[in-house]
């Protein structure tokens, strides 16, 4: 009986196809919300000012961030923690939003949401290998990957450094592996040494073979 009443009410108040229509509009609303959130993050990061008051910068003065004190606090914490990797959430949120607006679906959204923090940390770690230009001050004084990238990079390099292998050791190990690789292919090794090694030696000694 309850099911019949529900069906009758549905047929009475909702026209045919209205459920699918409302579902698409709801998905588009979520997409617009993600685009708006990504745009707000982008504006906060783009208008970051070192002199703005924030949790890491206790100063009194006018706020130059376009989103006010909240935008200044978000930009300072994000850039100090993640460096340039803080741009990745902006791109991802806006990409997800545009996809929901256009396609009305986001496959494996739970997996994407789970992997997003991992991708952000990985990007920060990769950027930690790069040093900021001398003209850049806070919050890039610890590197382009922020504090999170520097910590992850330290954890990755700690086992290598504990073995006493430095940069020269890693380069020597790579050279040994490269030299040993062609031993199973003597004809190929001879061809490589003839086509690459001989001209190089000729350029060094001044004699062409």
Secondary structure as UniProt FT lines:
FT   HELIX           2..13
FT   TURN            16..17
FT   HELIX           18..46
FT   TURN            50..51
FT   TURN            55..56
FT   TURN            66..67
FT   HELIX           68..82
FT   HELIX           83..85
FT   HELIX           86..103
FT   TURN            107..108
FT   HELIX           109..127
FT   TURN            128..129
FT   TURN            134..135
FT   TURN            138..139
FT   TURN            141..142
FT   TURN            144..145
FT   HELIX           146..162
FT   TURN            163..164
FT   HELIX           167..181
FT   HELIX           182..184
FT   HELIX           186..192
FT   HELIX           193..197
FT   HELIX           198..205
//
